[in-house]
Amino acid sequence: MKLKFVLILLWVFTVLQAADTQLSQTKIRDLKNKVVKTQSLYKDGPILINFWSLSCEPCKKEMVYLDKFHQQYAEAGFRIMSINIDSPRSASKVKSYVKSQKYSFPVFLDPRAEFFRKTGGKVMPYVLLVNKNGEIINRHMGFNPGDEKKLEAEIRELLEMKAVRQEGKTLEK
């Protein structure tokens, strides 16, 4: 009886652990109100997903670096997706803020913060590094000056993993 209980607990822990490392599948809207499935975000390669709000000053500081990373690593197949979690009433303010900043990455809306919570978000800014299979490779909560260096190193590492896998496929053919 105890063995069954232990096995069941082990199975539950394994399932929960796997769910925690896989990006939640849901739908979000872009700034033009177009619905996008989250699984389409990472199908072309690794991505960084950034959750933020207008009232979060560290979020805004981090986004300056994210814009640079998006431009710098786009040719390598890396993209950044930004998801705002402000209320539906703030959508027009979000749109005008994004337009004024001229970000090179796409911005989506999660007005009820459902996707944010599903992915384990509790503090902003909240960043997820996700590989092409939808697996969450790393998470970052909060932002302090200097964090961008660690984040860039992780982006490079993720791109190196992608390059090694692609090289392996080329050699196998």
C-alpha positions in Angstrom: 0.0 0.0 0.0 2.8 2.4 0.9 4.6 1.6 -2.3 1.5 2.5 -4.4 1.2 5.8 -2.5 4.9 6.6 -3.1 4.6 5.7 -6.8 1.5 7.9 -7.2 3.2 10.8 -5.5 6.3 10.4 -7.7 4.1 10.3 -10.8 2.2 13.5 -9.7 5.5 15.3 -9.0 6.8 14.2 -12.4 3.7 15.5 -14.2 3.8 18.8 -12.3 7.5 19.2 -13.0 7.0 18.6 -16.7 4.0 21.1 -16.9 6.2 23.7 -15.2 8.8 23.5 -17.9 6.4 23.5 -20.8 5.0 26.8 -22.0 1.2 27.0 -21.4 -0.9 26.8 -24.5 -3.4 29.7 -24.7 -4.5 32.5 -26.9 -3.4 36.2 -26.6 -4.1 39.3 -28.6 -1.7 41.6 -30.4 -2.1 45.4 -30.3 -4.4 45.2 -33.4 -6.7 42.8 -31.5 -5.7 39.8 -33.6 -5.8 36.5 -31.7 -2.5 34.5 -31.6 -1.9 31.1 -30.2 1.1 30.9 -27.9 2.4 27.8 -29.6 2.9 29.8 -32.8 5.3 32.2 -30.9 8.2 29.7 -30.7 7.6 27.5 -33.8 10.4 29.2 -35.7 13.1 29.2 -33.1 14.0 30.2 -29.5 12.2 33.2 -28.0 12.3 35.4 -25.0 8.8 36.3 -23.6 8.7 39.4 -21.5 5.8 40.3 -19.2 5.4 43.9 -18.2 3.0 46.7 -17.2 3.0 50.5 -17.7 3.5 51.2 -14.0 6.6 49.0 -13.8 9.7 51.2 -14.2 12.2 48.3 -14.1 10.1 46.7 -16.9 10.7 49.8 -19.1 14.4 49.8 -18.3 14.7 46.2 -19.2 12.8 46.6 -22.5 15.5 49.0 -23.8 17.9 46.0 -23.6 15.4 43.6 -25.0 14.9 45.8 -28.0 18.7 45.7 -28.6 18.8 41.9 -28.2 15.9 41.5 -30.6 17.7 43.5 -33.3 21.1 41.9 -32.6 20.0 38.2 -32.6 17.1 38.3 -35.1 19.3 36.9 -37.9 20.3 34.0 -35.7 16.6 33.1 -35.5 16.0 34.6 -32.0 13.0 36.7 -31.3 11.5 38.6 -28.4 7.8 38.7 -27.6 6.5 41.3 -25.1 3.3 40.8 -23.3 1.6 43.6 -21.4 -0.6 42.7 -18.5 -2.3 46.1 -17.8 -6.1 46.1 -17.5 -8.4 46.3 -20.6 -9.0 50.0 -19.8 -5.3 50.8 -20.3 -5.0 49.2 -23.8 -5.0 52.6 -25.5 -2.2 53.9 -23.2 -0.2 50.7 -23.9 -0.5 51.2 -27.6 0.6 54.8 -27.5 3.5 53.9 -25.2 4.7 51.1 -27.5 4.4 53.4 -30.5 6.4 56.1 -28.8 9.2 53.7 -27.9 9.4 52.3 -31.4 10.2 48.8 -30.2 11.3 46.3 -32.9 9.6 43.4 -31.2 5.9 42.5 -31.2 3.7 43.4 -28.2 0.7 41.4 -27.1 -1.9 42.0 -24.5 -2.9 39.7 -21.5 -5.3 42.1 -19.8 -6.4 39.6 -17.1 -2.8 38.3 -16.6 -4.0 34.7 -17.2 -1.0 33.7 -19.4 1.3 35.5 -16.9 -0.1 33.4 -14.0 -0.1 30.2 -16.0 3.6 30.5 -16.7 4.4 31.1 -13.0 4.6 34.9 -13.1 4.4 36.7 -9.8 6.7 39.7 -10.0 7.5 42.0 -13.0 9.3 42.2 -15.1 9.0 38.5 -15.7 11.1 36.9 -18.5 10.9 33.4 -20.0 13.5 31.9 -22.3 11.8 29.3 -24.4 13.3 26.9 -26.9 11.8 25.8 -30.2 9.9 22.9 -28.5 8.1 25.2 -26.2 10.2 24.2 -23.2 10.9 27.0 -20.7 14.7 27.0 -20.4 15.0 29.8 -17.8 13.0 32.4 -15.9 13.9 35.8 -14.6 11.9 37.9 -12.1 12.6 41.5 -11.6 15.4 43.6 -13.1 18.4 45.4 -11.8 21.1 47.1 -13.8 23.6 44.5 -14.9 21.0 41.7 -15.2 21.0 42.3 -19.0 24.6 40.9 -19.2 23.5 37.6 -17.7 20.4 37.5 -19.9 22.4 38.1 -23.0 24.8 35.3 -22.1 21.8 33.0 -21.7 20.4 34.1 -25.1 23.8 33.3 -26.7 23.9 29.9 -25.0 20.3 29.1 -26.3 21.4 30.1 -29.8 24.5 27.9 -29.5 22.3 24.9 -28.5 20.1 25.6 -31.5 23.2 25.8 -33.8 24.6 22.5 -32.4 21.2 20.7 -33.0 21.0 22.1 -36.6 24.6 21.0 -37.3 23.8 17.6 -35.9 20.8 17.2 -38.2 23.0 18.3 -41.2 25.6 15.7 -40.4 23.0 13.0 -40.1 21.5 13.6 -43.5 
